[in-house]
């Protein structure tokens, strides 16, 4: 994420407004230097999250899209402004996480403010913190990307009498057909790509879903057939290192955490 972070930091210092394009992979929209929205070809859009989850009808989405901030409280389906902020923040962090590894040279185009600019925003420090946190969560669930882009294939026979699943894991298993990837399932169900990827890693680690065979010479990570792993994230000792720039916004991260719990 270093290249993207450097561009975002510079644009934040300049209080720039416009679009940061990432060579067909997606784009980040800025207003006064803050990221107000992001889109990635690898993640469901805000429209997918709202419509495919059943929170809004297609007509409701069109009304929201046409009216912008002024329509936030008058959309068919009674989507409140707080809910819109929650879904937008979830879509923003989901897209940024999957845009972070992009090696394309970012290209900034100054222009008009995005129609979602009035709802919520995140600074570069908050985005970098969230990307690191999510990487740690994936590594703790199952330290391999083998199943991240492969079709989800549930095992046909269980070797124990009882299993424990999250609601999202159950939803994924019920909709898996051995052909749809976590990305396709996320878009179809109106779920986040990161949430589905994390859930699938837990299923693979618990021997409830199959993972593709690794390349020759690559070792398959250990599974936990007795249940989903609950390995705690490592705790660093000693004095904390000095941040390179502003601390992440704790209020914004708390809002995101509450929003993710609502979607589980």
N, C-alpha and C positions, 0 to 999 in steps of 0.2 A: 504493500500500500504506500510505500515511500514516495513514489512519483506523484500519485494522486494527492497525497497529504501535502506535499510541497506546493502544488498548484492551489489547493484549497486554502492553505495558509496565506499565500500571496494575495489571493482574491479577497480573503477576509480582511487583510491589512488595507487593501484598496477600497473596501466596502463596495465591491463590484456587484452589479445586477446583470444577469444574463444566464446563458446555458453553457455548461462544460460538457462537450461531446467526447465520447470514448470510442471512436472508430467503429461504429455500428454495434457496439456491445451495450450501449445505454447512454444515459445523460444525467447530469445533476443540474438542478435549477437553483440559482442563487438570487437572493434579494438583500441588498446592503451587506454583502459579504457572508451571509449565513445561508446554509443549504435548506431550502424550503420543500424540496421534493426531489425524488430520484426515480429513474426507471431503468430496468435492466431486462435484456431479452431472456435472461435465465430465471426471472422471478415473476409471480403473478402481479398484475397491475393493481392499482387501487380499485379500479372498476371490477376486476376479478374478485378481489377480497369482499367487496360489498355485494355484488350481484350473485356470484356463484355460491356464496355462503348463505344466501337468502335474506340478507339484511335489507337489501334494496331491490326493487324491481328494475327492469331495464328502463322503464319510463321514469322511475325515480332517479336513476343515475343520469339520464339525459337532462332532466330538470336541474339537477345539481350542477352538472357540467355547464349548462347554459347560463345559470344564474350566478355561479360562483359563490363568493362569501355571503352575498345578500340572500341566497336561497338556502343557506345552511339550516335554518330553522323552519323552512316551509316546504321541505321535500316530501312527496308522497311516501309514506312509510314512517314519517316522524323521526327522521334521523336528527339527533340533537347535535349541536356544535361540538360538545365534548366527545361524542362518539366519533364524529368526523375527524377530530384531532387525533383520537386514539388510533383509528384505522390508518390515517395518513402517516402517523409516526411509525407504525408497524411496517407499512409499505416502504417508507423511506429507509429504515435500518435494514430491511430485508434486501433491498436493491443495492445499497451501499456495500453490504457484506460481499455480495457476489461480483460487484464491480471492482472491489479492492485489488484482486490479483491481476487485473487487466494490465498488460504491458504496453498497450497502445499509448502514443503520445497524446495527452489531453489537448483539446482545442477549444478555446473559449470564444463564444460569440456574445458580445454585449447586445442587450435588447430589452424588450418589455418584461415586466414582472409576470411571473407565473400566476395562473388564476387561483392557486392554492397558497399563495404567499401570505395571506392573512391569517392562517390557522396555526401553524407551528413551524419551528425552525430548529436547526442544530448547528453548533459550531464545529470546526475541524477537530478540536480536542475530544469532544463528546463522541464523534464518529469513530475516531481512532481507538478510543477506549472500548467502544462497543464491539468493534471488529476483533480486538484482542480477547475480549470476554467470550465472544462466541466461538472463536477458535479453541479456547480452553475447554468450553463445554463439549464441543465435538470430540476433542481428544480424550476427555474423561469418559465419554459414553462408549467409544470404540475407536482406537487410534489408527484408523485406516480409512481412506476415501474410496475403497473398492466398491462399495454399494451406493455411493452418492449419486452416480449418474446411470446406474444399471437398472433394468426393470425390477420392480419389487416382486419377489417370488416367495410366498409363504411356504414353510415346510409342510409336508403332507401328513407327517406323523409326529406326535409329541411323545416325549419320553418321561413325562411326569404327569401327575394328576391335577396339578393346580398351577396356574400362571397368573401374573399380575401385569396388567396393561394400563397405560394411560388412555384417556378417551381418544386422543389423536392416533395412538398406535392401533387401537381397535378399529377406528374409522378407516385407517389405511389398509389394514388386513381385510376388512370387509369389501373394499373397493379394488384391491389388487387382483390383477388377472395374469400376472407373469409377463406382461408386455409393457405396462405403463411404468415410467420412471417416477422417482419422487417429485421431480419438477412437473411432470404432466399431472400427477395426482394432486399436487398443490394447487395448480391452476383450475383443475376440474372441481375441486372441493371448496375452493375459496379459502385456502389455508396458505400460510407463508411457506416459502421454499425452505428457509432455514429450519422452521419448526418440523417440517416433514423430513428433512435430512437428518435432524437430530433424532427424531422418533425412529427412523429406519435404522440408524446406527445402533440404537438400543435394541431393536428387534433382532438384528444380526448378532449382536454381542450376546443376546440371550438365547441364541439358537432357535429363534422363532421365524427367521427369514434367511434365505440363502444369500451368500455373497459370491460374486464371480471368483474364480480361481486366480490367484496372483501370478504375475509373470515368473518365469523360472528363476530361481535364486532369491525370490522375495518371500519372506516368511509371513504366513497368515497370522494376524494377531489372535491371541487367546480368546476363546469364548467363555461365557458363564452360563452353562445349561441349567444351573439351579435358580436362575432368576436374573432380572436386569441388574447391571452393575451399578454400584452406588459409590464409586471411588471418589473421594473428596479431592477437590482441586488443591494443588500444592500451595502452601503458605510460605511466603518468603520471610526470611529473618533478617535482622539488622535494620539499620536506618534506611528509610525509603529514599530512592534516588530522586534527585531534583528534576521536576518536569521540564521538558524542553520549551513548553509554552503553556497557555492557560489550562487550569484544571477543568475536567469535564463537569458539565452542569448536573449536579446530583438530583435536582428536581425533575429534570427532563428524563433522566435514567429511571427514576422512581415511577414516573408516569408510564414509561415503556414497560417496566416490569409488571405493573398492575394490568396494563393492556394485554400483555401476553398471557397472564393468568386467566383473563376473561375469555380468551380464545381457546384455551385448552379443553 
